[in-house]
Every structure is written in structure tokens, then in C-alpha cells.
Amino acid sequence: MKEYKVKAFRFYQKGFDSNQFIVESEAAIQATLDDYVSKGYKLSSTTSGDSGMVYLFFEKDV
């Protein structure tokens, strides 16, 4: 049996520096990945939507 989790992020650019936006977004996603992996989950899928939405789908065996 598997347990599933979904994590949704909404990113928006706060200023004119697109590089800073990318760095902050990557850091937030990496922190979430590290947290879920430490709990035994693995990333099973990702998708993105309108308005800066990013969805991470995790699963683990229970």
C-alpha cells in the first residue's frame, strides 16, 4: 500500500531581478524535497500551472 502527498507552491516575482526569483524558488523546492525524503517519501511527479503554481507529488510505501 502507498501513501501519497501533494505539495503546492505559488511563486511570484517580487522585483525586477529574475535571477533572485529563480534562486529563491529553487531553495524553497529543495527544502521541501529534503524534508519529504527524510520522511521516506520519493518524488513521483511534478507539474506546473498558471500564475506560478508548482505541484510536487510524493509517495511512500506503508
Rosetta constraint file for C-alpha pairs under 8 A:
AtomPair CA 1 CA 61 HARMONIC 5.95 0.50
AtomPair CA 1 CA 62 HARMONIC 5.73 0.50
AtomPair CA 2 CA 59 HARMONIC 6.46 0.50
AtomPair CA 2 CA 60 HARMONIC 5.50 0.50
AtomPair CA 2 CA 61 HARMONIC 4.52 0.50
AtomPair CA 2 CA 62 HARMONIC 5.60 0.50
AtomPair CA 3 CA 59 HARMONIC 5.55 0.50
AtomPair CA 3 CA 60 HARMONIC 5.39 0.50
AtomPair CA 3 CA 61 HARMONIC 6.30 0.50
AtomPair CA 3 CA 62 HARMONIC 6.42 0.50
AtomPair CA 4 CA 57 HARMONIC 7.29 0.50
AtomPair CA 4 CA 58 HARMONIC 5.65 0.50
AtomPair CA 4 CA 59 HARMONIC 4.47 0.50
AtomPair CA 4 CA 60 HARMONIC 6.73 0.50
AtomPair CA 5 CA 57 HARMONIC 5.96 0.50
AtomPair CA 5 CA 58 HARMONIC 5.11 0.50
AtomPair CA 5 CA 59 HARMONIC 6.36 0.50
AtomPair CA 6 CA 55 HARMONIC 6.81 0.50
AtomPair CA 6 CA 56 HARMONIC 5.66 0.50
AtomPair CA 6 CA 57 HARMONIC 4.57 0.50
AtomPair CA 6 CA 58 HARMONIC 6.13 0.50
AtomPair CA 7 CA 55 HARMONIC 5.72 0.50
AtomPair CA 7 CA 56 HARMONIC 5.17 0.50
AtomPair CA 7 CA 57 HARMONIC 6.56 0.50
AtomPair CA 8 CA 53 HARMONIC 6.92 0.50
AtomPair CA 8 CA 54 HARMONIC 5.76 0.50
AtomPair CA 8 CA 55 HARMONIC 4.52 0.50
AtomPair CA 8 CA 56 HARMONIC 6.46 0.50
AtomPair CA 9 CA 52 HARMONIC 7.88 0.50
AtomPair CA 9 CA 53 HARMONIC 5.58 0.50
AtomPair CA 9 CA 54 HARMONIC 5.12 0.50
AtomPair CA 9 CA 55 HARMONIC 6.39 0.50
AtomPair CA 10 CA 51 HARMONIC 7.33 0.50
AtomPair CA 10 CA 52 HARMONIC 5.34 0.50
AtomPair CA 10 CA 53 HARMONIC 4.47 0.50
AtomPair CA 10 CA 54 HARMONIC 6.40 0.50
AtomPair CA 11 CA 25 HARMONIC 6.91 0.50
AtomPair CA 11 CA 51 HARMONIC 7.73 0.50
AtomPair CA 11 CA 52 HARMONIC 4.93 0.50
AtomPair CA 11 CA 53 HARMONIC 6.40 0.50
AtomPair CA 11 CA 54 HARMONIC 7.87 0.50
AtomPair CA 12 CA 21 HARMONIC 7.78 0.50
AtomPair CA 12 CA 51 HARMONIC 7.62 0.50
AtomPair CA 12 CA 52 HARMONIC 6.11 0.50
AtomPair CA 13 CA 18 HARMONIC 7.23 0.50
AtomPair CA 13 CA 21 HARMONIC 5.80 0.50
AtomPair CA 14 CA 21 HARMONIC 7.53 0.50
AtomPair CA 17 CA 21 HARMONIC 6.65 0.50
AtomPair CA 18 CA 22 HARMONIC 6.35 0.50
AtomPair CA 19 CA 23 HARMONIC 6.28 0.50
AtomPair CA 20 CA 24 HARMONIC 6.13 0.50
AtomPair CA 21 CA 25 HARMONIC 6.13 0.50
AtomPair CA 22 CA 26 HARMONIC 6.05 0.50
AtomPair CA 23 CA 27 HARMONIC 6.17 0.50
AtomPair CA 24 CA 28 HARMONIC 6.31 0.50
AtomPair CA 25 CA 29 HARMONIC 6.28 0.50
AtomPair CA 26 CA 30 HARMONIC 5.97 0.50
AtomPair CA 27 CA 31 HARMONIC 6.10 0.50
AtomPair CA 28 CA 32 HARMONIC 6.39 0.50
AtomPair CA 29 CA 33 HARMONIC 6.20 0.50
AtomPair CA 30 CA 34 HARMONIC 6.11 0.50
AtomPair CA 31 CA 35 HARMONIC 6.18 0.50
AtomPair CA 32 CA 36 HARMONIC 6.22 0.50
AtomPair CA 33 CA 37 HARMONIC 6.02 0.50
AtomPair CA 33 CA 43 HARMONIC 7.61 0.50
AtomPair CA 34 CA 38 HARMONIC 6.14 0.50
AtomPair CA 35 CA 39 HARMONIC 6.65 0.50
AtomPair CA 36 CA 40 HARMONIC 6.61 0.50
AtomPair CA 36 CA 41 HARMONIC 5.38 0.50
AtomPair CA 36 CA 42 HARMONIC 7.28 0.50
AtomPair CA 36 CA 58 HARMONIC 7.74 0.50
AtomPair CA 37 CA 41 HARMONIC 4.92 0.50
AtomPair CA 37 CA 42 HARMONIC 5.93 0.50
AtomPair CA 40 CA 60 HARMONIC 6.23 0.50
AtomPair CA 41 CA 58 HARMONIC 5.87 0.50
AtomPair CA 41 CA 59 HARMONIC 5.24 0.50
AtomPair CA 41 CA 60 HARMONIC 4.65 0.50
AtomPair CA 42 CA 58 HARMONIC 5.42 0.50
AtomPair CA 42 CA 59 HARMONIC 5.53 0.50
AtomPair CA 42 CA 60 HARMONIC 6.31 0.50
AtomPair CA 43 CA 56 HARMONIC 7.05 0.50
AtomPair CA 43 CA 57 HARMONIC 5.95 0.50
AtomPair CA 43 CA 58 HARMONIC 4.53 0.50
AtomPair CA 43 CA 59 HARMONIC 6.62 0.50
AtomPair CA 44 CA 56 HARMONIC 7.92 0.50
AtomPair CA 44 CA 57 HARMONIC 5.61 0.50
AtomPair CA 44 CA 58 HARMONIC 5.28 0.50
AtomPair CA 44 CA 59 HARMONIC 6.32 0.50
AtomPair CA 45 CA 56 HARMONIC 6.21 0.50
AtomPair CA 45 CA 57 HARMONIC 5.07 0.50
AtomPair CA 45 CA 58 HARMONIC 7.10 0.50
AtomPair CA 46 CA 54 HARMONIC 7.42 0.50
AtomPair CA 46 CA 55 HARMONIC 5.57 0.50
AtomPair CA 46 CA 56 HARMONIC 4.70 0.50
AtomPair CA 46 CA 57 HARMONIC 5.98 0.50
AtomPair CA 47 CA 54 HARMONIC 6.02 0.50
AtomPair CA 47 CA 55 HARMONIC 5.29 0.50
AtomPair CA 47 CA 56 HARMONIC 6.88 0.50
AtomPair CA 48 CA 52 HARMONIC 7.36 0.50
AtomPair CA 48 CA 53 HARMONIC 5.44 0.50
AtomPair CA 48 CA 54 HARMONIC 4.30 0.50
AtomPair CA 48 CA 55 HARMONIC 5.88 0.50
AtomPair CA 49 CA 53 HARMONIC 4.97 0.50
AtomPair CA 49 CA 54 HARMONIC 6.39 0.50
